[in-house]
Amino acid sequence: MSDALAQFEGQQYVSLETYKKSGQAVPTPVWFCIERGLLYVNAPQHTGKVKRLRNNPQLRLAVCNATGKIRGPWANGRVRFVDGPEAASADRKLKRKYGVQRLLIDVIGKLRGWRSVMLAIEVEP
């Protein structure tokens, strides 16, 4: 594992800080997994964070708790949207990591008709 990802290993949440067109930062606590030297996040495609990342792939990440309280240093990163086998592999890892909690979120999402996207984040050293 790279030094850039070491601080995230074994953690449950990261604060994903994305940027509005005005440049204003918007932090959001999210679940994640680490695989193949990348940090993966699954998110409903209609959310603000996904819209902001489509406009600007630059972001910052920091370890946080469920409410978003920062518990570590910030790291810069860049996102790309992935699908196919890469997204499926990351999704399986997220399901293993978060178990029943993730299952409940998936059920809620299906009932509400949400479509999700998988984000692959390269953390800068």
TINU-761000 format. One line per field, with one value per residue (C-alpha): residue in one letter; residue number from 1; x, y, z. Coordinates in steps of 0.2 Angstrom, whole numbers. Layout:
% TINU-761000
r = (a, ...)
k = (NUM, ...)
c1 = (X, ...)
c2 = (Y, ...)
c3 = (Z, ...)
This chain:
% TINU-761000
r = (m, s, d, a, l, a, q, f, e, g, q, q, y, v, s, l, e, t, y, k, k, s, g, q, a, v, p, t, p, v, w, f, c, i, e, r, g, l, l, y, v, n, a, p, q, h, t, g, k, v, k, r, l, r, n, n, p, q, l, r, l, a, v, c, n, a, t, g, k, i, r, g, p, w, a, n, g, r, v, r, f, v, d, g, p, e, a, a, s, a, d, r, k, l, k, r, k, y, g, v, q, r, l, l, i, d, v, i, g, k, l, r, g, w, r, s, v, m, l, a, i, e, v, e, p)
k = (1, 2, 3, 4, 5, 6, 7, 8, 9, 10, 11, 12, 13, 14, 15, 16, 17, 18, 19, 20, 21, 22, 23, 24, 25, 26, 27, 28, 29, 30, 31, 32, 33, 34, 35, 36, 37, 38, 39, 40, 41, 42, 43, 44, 45, 46, 47, 48, 49, 50, 51, 52, 53, 54, 55, 56, 57, 58, 59, 60, 61, 62, 63, 64, 65, 66, 67, 68, 69, 70, 71, 72, 73, 74, 75, 76, 77, 78, 79, 80, 81, 82, 83, 84, 85, 86, 87, 88, 89, 90, 91, 92, 93, 94, 95, 96, 97, 98, 99, 100, 101, 102, 103, 104, 105, 106, 107, 108, 109, 110, 111, 112, 113, 114, 115, 116, 117, 118, 119, 120, 121, 122, 123, 124, 125)
c1 = (0, 6, 11, -3, -16, -9, -19, -35, -32, -43, -54, -73, -76, -67, -73, -74, -72, -78, -80, -94, -92, -89, -74, -83, -78, -92, -86, -96, -93, -93, -89, -75, -63, -45, -41, -27, -19, -35, -49, -66, -83, -100, -113, -130, -128, -141, -131, -122, -105, -107, -113, -98, -85, -92, -88, -71, -62, -50, -55, -48, -49, -47, -51, -67, -81, -99, -104, -89, -78, -60, -48, -33, -23, -30, -24, -27, -34, -42, -58, -63, -79, -78, -89, -88, -77, -67, -83, -90, -74, -74, -93, -90, -76, -88, -101, -89, -83, -99, -110, -128, -127, -122, -136, -149, -143, -144, -162, -167, -159, -168, -184, -181, -175, -158, -144, -127, -109, -92, -79, -60, -49, -31, -23, -8, 8)
c2 = (0, 17, 30, 41, 28, 22, 34, 27, 9, 1, 17, 17, 35, 48, 66, 68, 87, 92, 110, 120, 130, 145, 136, 134, 117, 105, 90, 74, 59, 43, 24, 18, 4, 3, -9, -9, 7, 17, 22, 18, 26, 22, 36, 39, 48, 61, 68, 85, 77, 67, 83, 93, 79, 79, 97, 96, 80, 87, 84, 82, 68, 66, 52, 57, 50, 46, 64, 71, 77, 76, 65, 66, 76, 81, 73, 79, 67, 66, 56, 46, 37, 18, 4, -14, -26, -13, -6, -23, -28, -12, -15, -32, -26, -12, -25, -36, -21, -13, -29, -27, -8, -8, -20, -9, 6, -4, -10, 9, 14, 1, 6, 24, 20, 27, 23, 23, 27, 20, 33, 28, 41, 42, 50, 61, 57)
c3 = (0, -4, 9, 3, 7, 23, 34, 27, 30, 43, 44, 42, 35, 25, 22, 3, 0, -17, -24, -31, -47, -35, -27, -11, -3, 2, 14, 15, 26, 15, 16, 5, 2, -4, -19, -32, -25, -26, -14, -20, -16, -22, -23, -30, -46, -42, -27, -26, -23, -40, -49, -42, -46, -64, -65, -56, -53, -40, -22, -4, 8, 27, 39, 49, 60, 54, 57, 47, 61, 54, 63, 52, 39, 22, 6, -12, -25, -42, -46, -61, -64, -67, -72, -78, -69, -59, -52, -48, -39, -28, -25, -18, -7, 0, 3, 13, 23, 28, 28, 34, 34, 16, 12, 20, 10, -6, -2, 1, -15, -25, -17, -21, -39, -36, -48, -42, -49, -43, -40, -41, -32, -34, -18, -22, -12)
